[in-house]
Amino acid sequence: MTRGNQREQDRQKAQKKAAANKSKAKESASSLAKRKEADAEILRAKQKKKEEEKTAAGAGGGK
């Protein structure tokens, strides 16, 4: 039966993958908070720009 061998190979592959993911350094809470704040600031800037474009298009299109 080749199935037993395939299962064993898949099990070993999964163990290697899990070990690789476990060894990666996790992001600290402070750096995570900083990254979230930076992302939020970028989104706020994009929203503001979009609103300004919408207002300018609405005011200019009236003529």
N, CA, C and O atoms as a Tripos MOL2 file, in Angstrom:
@<TRIPOS>MOLECULE
protein
  252   251    63     0     0
PROTEIN
NO_CHARGES

@<TRIPOS>ATOM
      1 N           0.8340   -1.1940    0.0000 N.3       1 MET1
      2 CA          0.0000    0.0000    0.0000 C.3       1 MET1
      3 C           0.8740    1.2510    0.0000 C.2       1 MET1
      4 O           1.7440    1.4160    0.8550 O.2       1 MET1
      5 N           0.6370    2.0900   -0.9310 N.am      2 THR2
      6 CA          1.4000    3.3290   -0.9970 C.3       2 THR2
      7 C           0.7570    4.4190   -0.1650 C.2       2 THR2
      8 O           1.3990    5.4250    0.1400 O.2       2 THR2
      9 N          -0.4940    4.2370    0.2070 N.am      3 ARG3
     10 CA         -1.1790    5.2780    0.9730 C.3       3 ARG3
     11 C          -0.5170    5.5340    2.3160 C.2       3 ARG3
     12 O          -0.3880    6.6850    2.7330 O.2       3 ARG3
     13 N          -0.0980    4.4800    2.9950 N.am      4 GLY4
     14 CA          0.5360    4.6490    4.2880 C.3       4 GLY4
     15 C           1.8060    5.4720    4.1840 C.2       4 GLY4
     16 O           2.0780    6.3230    5.0310 O.2       4 GLY4
     17 N           2.5740    5.2180    3.1520 N.am      5 ASN5
     18 CA          3.8060    5.9580    2.9150 C.3       5 ASN5
     19 C           3.4910    7.4310    2.6080 C.2       5 ASN5
     20 O           4.1720    8.3310    3.0990 O.2       5 ASN5
     21 N           2.4740    7.6610    1.8070 N.am      6 GLN6
     22 CA          2.1020    9.0310    1.4450 C.3       6 GLN6
     23 C           1.6450    9.8020    2.6780 C.2       6 GLN6
     24 O           1.9800   10.9740    2.8520 O.2       6 GLN6
     25 N           0.8930    9.1420    3.5140 N.am      7 ARG7
     26 CA          0.4340    9.7990    4.7430 C.3       7 ARG7
     27 C           1.6070   10.1780    5.6290 C.2       7 ARG7
     28 O           1.6350   11.2610    6.2150 O.2       7 ARG7
     29 N           2.5770    9.2730    5.7220 N.am      8 GLU8
     30 CA          3.7560    9.5460    6.5420 C.3       8 GLU8
     31 C           4.5500   10.7250    5.9700 C.2       8 GLU8
     32 O           5.0250   11.5830    6.7140 O.2       8 GLU8
     33 N           4.6870   10.7540    4.6570 N.am      9 GLN9
     34 CA          5.4040   11.8670    4.0160 C.3       9 GLN9
     35 C           4.6700   13.1870    4.2380 C.2       9 GLN9
     36 O           5.2980   14.2040    4.5300 O.2       9 GLN9
     37 N           3.3500   13.1770    4.1030 N.am     10 ASP10
     38 CA          2.5590   14.3920    4.3400 C.3      10 ASP10
     39 C           2.6660   14.8490    5.7930 C.2      10 ASP10
     40 O           2.7190   16.0470    6.0740 O.2      10 ASP10
     41 N           2.6970   13.8930    6.7050 N.am     11 ARG11
     42 CA          2.8240   14.2130    8.1330 C.3      11 ARG11
     43 C           4.1730   14.8940    8.4030 C.2      11 ARG11
     44 O           4.2430   15.8820    9.1330 O.2      11 ARG11
     45 N           5.2360   14.3550    7.8060 N.am     12 GLN12
     46 CA          6.5670   14.9430    7.9800 C.3      12 GLN12
     47 C           6.6310   16.3410    7.3620 C.2      12 GLN12
     48 O           7.2280   17.2530    7.9340 O.2      12 GLN12
     49 N           6.0160   16.5000    6.2000 N.am     13 LYS13
     50 CA          5.9930   17.8040    5.5350 C.3      13 LYS13
     51 C           5.2580   18.8360    6.4030 C.2      13 LYS13
     52 O           5.7010   19.9770    6.5360 O.2      13 LYS13
     53 N           4.1340   18.4180    6.9880 N.am     14 ALA14
     54 CA          3.3670   19.3120    7.8480 C.3      14 ALA14
     55 C           4.1550   19.6860    9.0990 C.2      14 ALA14
     56 O           4.0840   20.8270    9.5570 O.2      14 ALA14
     57 N           4.8990   18.7430    9.6500 N.am     15 GLN15
     58 CA          5.7180   19.0340   10.8250 C.3      15 GLN15
     59 C           6.8130   20.0360   10.4990 C.2      15 GLN15
     60 O           7.0830   20.9380   11.2930 O.2      15 GLN15
     61 N           7.4450   19.8900    9.3460 N.am     16 LYS16
     62 CA          8.4800   20.8460    8.9360 C.3      16 LYS16
     63 C           7.8880   22.2370    8.7550 C.2      16 LYS16
     64 O           8.4820   23.2340    9.1660 O.2      16 LYS16
     65 N           6.7140   22.2960    8.1360 N.am     17 LYS17
     66 CA          6.0630   23.5820    7.9010 C.3      17 LYS17
     67 C           5.6800   24.2490    9.2240 C.2      17 LYS17
     68 O           5.8560   25.4560    9.3920 O.2      17 LYS17
     69 N           5.1580   23.4590   10.1530 N.am     18 ALA18
     70 CA          4.7780   23.9960   11.4620 C.3      18 ALA18
     71 C           6.0030   24.4850   12.2240 C.2      18 ALA18
     72 O           5.9470   25.5130   12.8970 O.2      18 ALA18
     73 N           7.0990   23.7580   12.1220 N.am     19 ALA19
     74 CA          8.3260   24.1680   12.7990 C.3      19 ALA19
     75 C           8.8580   25.4710   12.2040 C.2      19 ALA19
     76 O           9.3550   26.3290   12.9330 O.2      19 ALA19
     77 N           8.7560   25.6190   10.8940 N.am     20 ALA20
     78 CA          9.2280   26.8390   10.2350 C.3      20 ALA20
     79 C           8.3850   28.0340   10.6630 C.2      20 ALA20
     80 O           8.9200   29.1130   10.9150 O.2      20 ALA20
     81 N           7.0750   27.8470   10.7450 N.am     21 ASN21
     82 CA          6.1910   28.9350   11.1580 C.3      21 ASN21
     83 C           6.3900   29.2900   12.6260 C.2      21 ASN21
     84 O           6.2760   30.4560   13.0050 O.2      21 ASN21
     85 N           6.6840   28.2940   13.4490 N.am     22 LYS22
     86 CA          6.8620   28.5290   14.8740 C.3      22 LYS22
     87 C           8.1470   29.3020   15.1540 C.2      22 LYS22
     88 O           8.2150   30.0890   16.0980 O.2      22 LYS22
     89 N           9.1570   29.0720   14.3300 N.am     23 SER23
     90 CA         10.4450   29.7090   14.5770 C.3      23 SER23
     91 C          10.4640   31.1840   14.1640 C.2      23 SER23
     92 O          11.3530   31.9290   14.5780 O.2      23 SER23
     93 N           9.5040   31.6060   13.3620 N.am     24 LYS24
     94 CA          9.4600   33.0120   12.9480 C.3      24 LYS24
     95 C           9.1660   33.8870   14.1570 C.2      24 LYS24
     96 O           8.3550   33.5330   15.0130 O.2      24 LYS24
     97 N           9.8230   35.0150   14.2150 N.am     25 ALA25
     98 CA          9.6320   35.9380   15.3340 C.3      25 ALA25
     99 C           8.2480   36.5760   15.2300 C.2      25 ALA25
    100 O           7.8480   37.0600   14.1720 O.2      25 ALA25
    101 N           7.5420   36.5680   16.3320 N.am     26 LYS26
    102 CA          6.2310   37.1870   16.3490 C.3      26 LYS26
    103 C           6.3820   38.6790   16.5880 C.2      26 LYS26
    104 O           7.3390   39.1350   17.2150 O.2      26 LYS26
    105 N           5.4290   39.4170   16.0820 N.am     27 GLU27
    106 CA          5.4500   40.8660   16.2240 C.3      27 GLU27
    107 C           5.0780   41.2390   17.6570 C.2      27 GLU27
    108 O           4.1060   40.7220   18.2090 O.2      27 GLU27
    109 N           5.8450   42.1230   18.2440 N.am     28 SER28
    110 CA          5.5610   42.5230   19.6160 C.3      28 SER28
    111 C           4.3140   43.4070   19.6530 C.2      28 SER28
    112 O           3.9050   43.9600   18.6320 O.2      28 SER28
    113 N           3.7300   43.5320   20.8100 N.am     29 ALA29
    114 CA          2.4910   44.2910   20.9600 C.3      29 ALA29
    115 C           2.6940   45.7650   20.6220 C.2      29 ALA29
    116 O           1.8190   46.3960   20.0300 O.2      29 ALA29
    117 N           3.8410   46.3070   20.9950 N.am     30 SER30
    118 CA          4.0720   47.7310   20.7220 C.3      30 SER30
    119 C           4.2530   47.9840   19.2290 C.2      30 SER30
    120 O           3.7300   48.9660   18.7030 O.2      30 SER30
    121 N           4.9860   47.1130   18.5400 N.am     31 SER31
    122 CA          5.1710   47.3180   17.1060 C.3      31 SER31
    123 C           3.8690   47.0590   16.3550 C.2      31 SER31
    124 O           3.6040   47.6930   15.3340 O.2      31 SER31
    125 N           3.0580   46.1330   16.8540 N.am     32 LEU32
    126 CA          1.7620   45.8720   16.2450 C.3      32 LEU32
    127 C           0.8700   47.1010   16.3670 C.2      32 LEU32
    128 O           0.1950   47.4800   15.4100 O.2      32 LEU32
    129 N           0.8650   47.7150   17.5280 N.am     33 ALA33
    130 CA          0.0570   48.9110   17.7430 C.3      33 ALA33
    131 C           0.5320   50.0530   16.8510 C.2      33 ALA33
    132 O          -0.2820   50.7830   16.2850 O.2      33 ALA33
    133 N           1.8420   50.2080   16.7270 N.am     34 LYS34
    134 CA          2.3850   51.2640   15.8650 C.3      34 LYS34
    135 C           1.9960   51.0370   14.4170 C.2      34 LYS34
    136 O           1.6410   51.9770   13.7060 O.2      34 LYS34
    137 N           2.0660   49.7740   13.9790 N.am     35 ARG35
    138 CA          1.7260   49.4680   12.5920 C.3      35 ARG35
    139 C           0.2400   49.7180   12.3400 C.2      35 ARG35
    140 O          -0.1310   50.2510   11.2940 O.2      35 ARG35
    141 N          -0.6110   49.3340   13.2940 N.am     36 LYS36
    142 CA         -2.0410   49.5630   13.1420 C.3      36 LYS36
    143 C          -2.3480   51.0590   13.0670 C.2      36 LYS36
    144 O          -3.1740   51.4890   12.2620 O.2      36 LYS36
    145 N          -1.6840   51.8420   13.9040 N.am     37 GLU37
    146 CA         -1.9070   53.2900   13.8990 C.3      37 GLU37
    147 C          -1.4500   53.9050   12.5750 C.2      37 GLU37
    148 O          -2.1240   54.7760   12.0250 O.2      37 GLU37
    149 N          -0.3070   53.4500   12.0700 N.am     38 ALA38
    150 CA          0.1940   53.9570   10.7960 C.3      38 ALA38
    151 C          -0.7580   53.5950    9.6600 C.2      38 ALA38
    152 O          -1.0200   54.4180    8.7820 O.2      38 ALA38
    153 N          -1.2690   52.3860    9.6730 N.am     39 ASP39
    154 CA         -2.2280   51.9660    8.6510 C.3      39 ASP39
    155 C          -3.5080   52.7930    8.7280 C.2      39 ASP39
    156 O          -4.0670   53.1810    7.7020 O.2      39 ASP39
    157 N          -3.9640   53.0570    9.9410 N.am     40 ALA40
    158 CA         -5.1770   53.8460   10.1220 C.3      40 ALA40
    159 C          -4.9730   55.2740    9.6180 C.2      40 ALA40
    160 O          -5.8720   55.8580    9.0130 O.2      40 ALA40
    161 N          -3.8050   55.8230    9.8650 N.am     41 GLU41
    162 CA         -3.5080   57.1870    9.4050 C.3      41 GLU41
    163 C          -3.5080   57.2510    7.8790 C.2      41 GLU41
    164 O          -4.0170   58.2070    7.2940 O.2      41 GLU41
    165 N          -2.9440   56.2480    7.2470 N.am     42 ILE42
    166 CA         -2.9240   56.1940    5.7800 C.3      42 ILE42
    167 C          -4.3530   56.1320    5.2440 C.2      42 ILE42
    168 O          -4.6860   56.8240    4.2820 O.2      42 ILE42
    169 N          -5.1930   55.3090    5.8610 N.am     43 LEU43
    170 CA         -6.5820   55.2020    5.4140 C.3      43 LEU43
    171 C          -7.3330   56.5110    5.6150 C.2      43 LEU43
    172 O          -8.1280   56.9050    4.7630 O.2      43 LEU43
    173 N          -7.0880   57.1930    6.7420 N.am     44 ARG44
    174 CA         -7.7520   58.4790    6.9690 C.3      44 ARG44
    175 C          -7.3420   59.4940    5.9080 C.2      44 ARG44
    176 O          -8.1720   60.2700    5.4360 O.2      44 ARG44
    177 N          -6.0700   59.4900    5.5330 N.am     45 ALA45
    178 CA         -5.6020   60.4210    4.5040 C.3      45 ALA45
    179 C          -6.2610   60.1170    3.1630 C.2      45 ALA45
    180 O          -6.6490   61.0320    2.4370 O.2      45 ALA45
    181 N          -6.3850   58.8400    2.8370 N.am     46 LYS46
    182 CA         -7.0300   58.4600    1.5840 C.3      46 LYS46
    183 C          -8.4970   58.8760    1.5690 C.2      46 LYS46
    184 O          -8.9980   59.3720    0.5600 O.2      46 LYS46
    185 N          -9.1820   58.6720    2.6930 N.am     47 GLN47
    186 CA        -10.5900   59.0490    2.7850 C.3      47 GLN47
    187 C         -10.7690   60.5590    2.6410 C.2      47 GLN47
    188 O         -11.6920   61.0220    1.9710 O.2      47 GLN47
    189 N          -9.8840   61.3140    3.2700 N.am     48 LYS48
    190 CA         -9.9620   62.7690    3.1860 C.3      48 LYS48
    191 C          -9.7580   63.2290    1.7490 C.2      48 LYS48
    192 O         -10.4740   64.1030    1.2620 O.2      48 LYS48
    193 N          -8.7820   62.6390    1.0760 N.am     49 LYS49
    194 CA         -8.5060   62.9970   -0.3130 C.3      49 LYS49
    195 C          -9.7050   62.6690   -1.1950 C.2      49 LYS49
    196 O         -10.0700   63.4560   -2.0680 O.2      49 LYS49
    197 N         -10.3170   61.5050   -0.9680 N.am     50 LYS50
    198 CA        -11.4720   61.0900   -1.7590 C.3      50 LYS50
    199 C         -12.6440   62.0370   -1.5430 C.2      50 LYS50
    200 O         -13.3410   62.3880   -2.4950 O.2      50 LYS50
    201 N         -12.8700   62.4550   -0.2920 N.am     51 GLU51
    202 CA        -13.9440   63.3970    0.0070 C.3      51 GLU51
    203 C         -13.6990   64.7430   -0.6660 C.2      51 GLU51
    204 O         -14.6290   65.3610   -1.1850 O.2      51 GLU51
    205 N         -12.4490   65.1960   -0.6560 N.am     52 GLU52
    206 CA        -12.1170   66.4740   -1.2960 C.3      52 GLU52
    207 C         -12.3490   66.3920   -2.8010 C.2      52 GLU52
    208 O         -12.8520   67.3400   -3.4040 O.2      52 GLU52
    209 N         -11.9850   65.2590   -3.4120 N.am     53 GLU53
    210 CA        -12.2130   65.0950   -4.8520 C.3      53 GLU53
    211 C         -13.7060   65.0700   -5.1560 C.2      53 GLU53
    212 O         -14.1480   65.6310   -6.1590 O.2      53 GLU53
    213 N         -14.4840   64.4170   -4.2910 N.am     54 LYS54
    214 CA        -15.9290   64.3310   -4.4860 C.3      54 LYS54
    215 C         -16.5480   65.7210   -4.3690 C.2      54 LYS54
    216 O         -17.4180   66.0810   -5.1610 O.2      54 LYS54
    217 N         -16.1020   66.5030   -3.3840 N.am     55 THR55
    218 CA        -16.6240   67.8600   -3.1960 C.3      55 THR55
    219 C         -16.2550   68.7470   -4.3720 C.2      55 THR55
    220 O         -17.0810   69.5150   -4.8640 O.2      55 THR55
    221 N         -15.0050   68.6380   -4.8210 N.am     56 ALA56
    222 CA        -14.5640   69.4580   -5.9510 C.3      56 ALA56
    223 C         -15.3150   69.0790   -7.2230 C.2      56 ALA56
    224 O         -15.6630   69.9620   -8.0080 O.2      56 ALA56
    225 N         -15.5690   67.8280   -7.4430 N.am     57 ALA57
    226 CA        -16.3020   67.3850   -8.6330 C.3      57 ALA57
    227 C         -17.7490   67.8470   -8.5570 C.2      57 ALA57
    228 O         -18.3280   68.2330   -9.5720 O.2      57 ALA57
    229 N         -18.3290   67.8130   -7.3860 N.am     58 GLY58
    230 CA        -19.7120   68.2500   -7.2140 C.3      58 GLY58
    231 C         -19.8560   69.7490   -7.4190 C.2      58 GLY58
    232 O         -20.8340   70.1960   -8.0190 O.2      58 GLY58
    233 N         -18.9070   70.5300   -6.9330 N.am     59 ALA59
    234 CA        -18.9660   71.9880   -7.0780 C.3      59 ALA59
    235 C         -18.6660   72.4140   -8.5170 C.2      59 ALA59
    236 O         -19.2780   73.3480   -9.0340 O.2      59 ALA59
    237 N         -17.7410   71.7350   -9.1450 N.am     60 GLY60
    238 CA        -17.3640   72.1030  -10.5160 C.3      60 GLY60
    239 C         -18.3600   71.6280  -11.5530 C.2      60 GLY60
    240 O         -18.4430   72.2110  -12.6340 O.2      60 GLY60
    241 N         -19.1030   70.6050  -11.2560 N.am     61 GLY61
    242 CA        -20.0510   70.0480  -12.2300 C.3      61 GLY61
    243 C         -21.3630   70.8100  -12.2960 C.2      61 GLY61
    244 O         -22.1870   70.5280  -13.1660 O.2      61 GLY61
    245 N         -21.5790   71.7500  -11.4190 N.am     62 GLY62
    246 CA        -22.8450   72.4880  -11.3830 C.3      62 GLY62
    247 C         -23.0130   73.4710  -12.5260 C.2      62 GLY62
    248 O         -24.1410   73.8730  -12.8140 O.2      62 GLY62
    249 N         -21.9490   73.8690  -13.1820 N.am     63 LYS63
    250 CA        -22.0420   74.8860  -14.2330 C.3      63 LYS63
    251 C         -22.3970   74.3150  -15.5310 C.2      63 LYS63
    252 O         -22.5130   75.0440  -16.5160 O.2      63 LYS63
@<TRIPOS>BOND
     1     1     2 1
     2     2     3 1
     3     3     4 2
     4     3     5 am
     5     5     6 1
     6     6     7 1
     7     7     8 2
     8     7     9 am
     9     9    10 1
    10    10    11 1
    11    11    12 2
    12    11    13 am
    13    13    14 1
    14    14    15 1
    15    15    16 2
    16    15    17 am
    17    17    18 1
    18    18    19 1
    19    19    20 2
    20    19    21 am
    21    21    22 1
    22    22    23 1
    23    23    24 2
    24    23    25 am
    25    25    26 1
    26    26    27 1
    27    27    28 2
    28    27    29 am
    29    29    30 1
    30    30    31 1
    31    31    32 2
    32    31    33 am
    33    33    34 1
    34    34    35 1
    35    35    36 2
    36    35    37 am
    37    37    38 1
    38    38    39 1
    39    39    40 2
    40    39    41 am
    41    41    42 1
    42    42    43 1
    43    43    44 2
    44    43    45 am
    45    45    46 1
    46    46    47 1
    47    47    48 2
    48    47    49 am
    49    49    50 1
    50    50    51 1
    51    51    52 2
    52    51    53 am
    53    53    54 1
    54    54    55 1
    55    55    56 2
    56    55    57 am
    57    57    58 1
    58    58    59 1
    59    59    60 2
    60    59    61 am
    61    61    62 1
    62    62    63 1
    63    63    64 2
    64    63    65 am
    65    65    66 1
    66    66    67 1
    67    67    68 2
    68    67    69 am
    69    69    70 1
    70    70    71 1
    71    71    72 2
    72    71    73 am
    73    73    74 1
    74    74    75 1
    75    75    76 2
    76    75    77 am
    77    77    78 1
    78    78    79 1
    79    79    80 2
    80    79    81 am
    81    81    82 1
    82    82    83 1
    83    83    84 2
    84    83    85 am
    85    85    86 1
    86    86    87 1
    87    87    88 2
    88    87    89 am
    89    89    90 1
    90    90    91 1
    91    91    92 2
    92    91    93 am
    93    93    94 1
    94    94    95 1
    95    95    96 2
    96    95    97 am
    97    97    98 1
    98    98    99 1
    99    99   100 2
   100    99   101 am
   101   101   102 1
   102   102   103 1
   103   103   104 2
   104   103   105 am
   105   105   106 1
   106   106   107 1
   107   107   108 2
   108   107   109 am
   109   109   110 1
   110   110   111 1
   111   111   112 2
   112   111   113 am
   113   113   114 1
   114   114   115 1
   115   115   116 2
   116   115   117 am
   117   117   118 1
   118   118   119 1
   119   119   120 2
   120   119   121 am
   121   121   122 1
   122   122   123 1
   123   123   124 2
   124   123   125 am
   125   125   126 1
   126   126   127 1
   127   127   128 2
   128   127   129 am
   129   129   130 1
   130   130   131 1
   131   131   132 2
   132   131   133 am
   133   133   134 1
   134   134   135 1
   135   135   136 2
   136   135   137 am
   137   137   138 1
   138   138   139 1
   139   139   140 2
   140   139   141 am
   141   141   142 1
   142   142   143 1
   143   143   144 2
   144   143   145 am
   145   145   146 1
   146   146   147 1
   147   147   148 2
   148   147   149 am
   149   149   150 1
   150   150   151 1
   151   151   152 2
   152   151   153 am
   153   153   154 1
   154   154   155 1
   155   155   156 2
   156   155   157 am
   157   157   158 1
   158   158   159 1
   159   159   160 2
   160   159   161 am
   161   161   162 1
   162   162   163 1
   163   163   164 2
   164   163   165 am
   165   165   166 1
   166   166   167 1
   167   167   168 2
   168   167   169 am
   169   169   170 1
   170   170   171 1
   171   171   172 2
   172   171   173 am
   173   173   174 1
   174   174   175 1
   175   175   176 2
   176   175   177 am
   177   177   178 1
   178   178   179 1
   179   179   180 2
   180   179   181 am
   181   181   182 1
   182   182   183 1
   183   183   184 2
   184   183   185 am
   185   185   186 1
   186   186   187 1
   187   187   188 2
   188   187   189 am
   189   189   190 1
   190   190   191 1
   191   191   192 2
   192   191   193 am
   193   193   194 1
   194   194   195 1
   195   195   196 2
   196   195   197 am
   197   197   198 1
   198   198   199 1
   199   199   200 2
   200   199   201 am
   201   201   202 1
   202   202   203 1
   203   203   204 2
   204   203   205 am
   205   205   206 1
   206   206   207 1
   207   207   208 2
   208   207   209 am
   209   209   210 1
   210   210   211 1
   211   211   212 2
   212   211   213 am
   213   213   214 1
   214   214   215 1
   215   215   216 2
   216   215   217 am
   217   217   218 1
   218   218   219 1
   219   219   220 2
   220   219   221 am
   221   221   222 1
   222   222   223 1
   223   223   224 2
   224   223   225 am
   225   225   226 1
   226   226   227 1
   227   227   228 2
   228   227   229 am
   229   229   230 1
   230   230   231 1
   231   231   232 2
   232   231   233 am
   233   233   234 1
   234   234   235 1
   235   235   236 2
   236   235   237 am
   237   237   238 1
   238   238   239 1
   239   239   240 2
   240   239   241 am
   241   241   242 1
   242   242   243 1
   243   243   244 2
   244   243   245 am
   245   245   246 1
   246   246   247 1
   247   247   248 2
   248   247   249 am
   249   249   250 1
   250   250   251 1
   251   251   252 2
@<TRIPOS>SUBSTRUCTURE
     1 MET1         2 RESIDUE 1 A MET
     2 THR2         6 RESIDUE 1 A THR
     3 ARG3        10 RESIDUE 1 A ARG
     4 GLY4        14 RESIDUE 1 A GLY
     5 ASN5        18 RESIDUE 1 A ASN
     6 GLN6        22 RESIDUE 1 A GLN
     7 ARG7        26 RESIDUE 1 A ARG
     8 GLU8        30 RESIDUE 1 A GLU
     9 GLN9        34 RESIDUE 1 A GLN
    10 ASP10       38 RESIDUE 1 A ASP
    11 ARG11       42 RESIDUE 1 A ARG
    12 GLN12       46 RESIDUE 1 A GLN
    13 LYS13       50 RESIDUE 1 A LYS
    14 ALA14       54 RESIDUE 1 A ALA
    15 GLN15       58 RESIDUE 1 A GLN
    16 LYS16       62 RESIDUE 1 A LYS
    17 LYS17       66 RESIDUE 1 A LYS
    18 ALA18       70 RESIDUE 1 A ALA
    19 ALA19       74 RESIDUE 1 A ALA
    20 ALA20       78 RESIDUE 1 A ALA
    21 ASN21       82 RESIDUE 1 A ASN
    22 LYS22       86 RESIDUE 1 A LYS
    23 SER23       90 RESIDUE 1 A SER
    24 LYS24       94 RESIDUE 1 A LYS
    25 ALA25       98 RESIDUE 1 A ALA
    26 LYS26      102 RESIDUE 1 A LYS
    27 GLU27      106 RESIDUE 1 A GLU
    28 SER28      110 RESIDUE 1 A SER
    29 ALA29      114 RESIDUE 1 A ALA
    30 SER30      118 RESIDUE 1 A SER
    31 SER31      122 RESIDUE 1 A SER
    32 LEU32      126 RESIDUE 1 A LEU
    33 ALA33      130 RESIDUE 1 A ALA
    34 LYS34      134 RESIDUE 1 A LYS
    35 ARG35      138 RESIDUE 1 A ARG
    36 LYS36      142 RESIDUE 1 A LYS
    37 GLU37      146 RESIDUE 1 A GLU
    38 ALA38      150 RESIDUE 1 A ALA
    39 ASP39      154 RESIDUE 1 A ASP
    40 ALA40      158 RESIDUE 1 A ALA
    41 GLU41      162 RESIDUE 1 A GLU
    42 ILE42      166 RESIDUE 1 A ILE
    43 LEU43      170 RESIDUE 1 A LEU
    44 ARG44      174 RESIDUE 1 A ARG
    45 ALA45      178 RESIDUE 1 A ALA
    46 LYS46      182 RESIDUE 1 A LYS
    47 GLN47      186 RESIDUE 1 A GLN
    48 LYS48      190 RESIDUE 1 A LYS
    49 LYS49      194 RESIDUE 1 A LYS
    50 LYS50      198 RESIDUE 1 A LYS
    51 GLU51      202 RESIDUE 1 A GLU
    52 GLU52      206 RESIDUE 1 A GLU
    53 GLU53      210 RESIDUE 1 A GLU
    54 LYS54      214 RESIDUE 1 A LYS
    55 THR55      218 RESIDUE 1 A THR
    56 ALA56      222 RESIDUE 1 A ALA
    57 ALA57      226 RESIDUE 1 A ALA
    58 GLY58      230 RESIDUE 1 A GLY
    59 ALA59      234 RESIDUE 1 A ALA
    60 GLY60      238 RESIDUE 1 A GLY
    61 GLY61      242 RESIDUE 1 A GLY
    62 GLY62      246 RESIDUE 1 A GLY
    63 LYS63      250 RESIDUE 1 A LYS
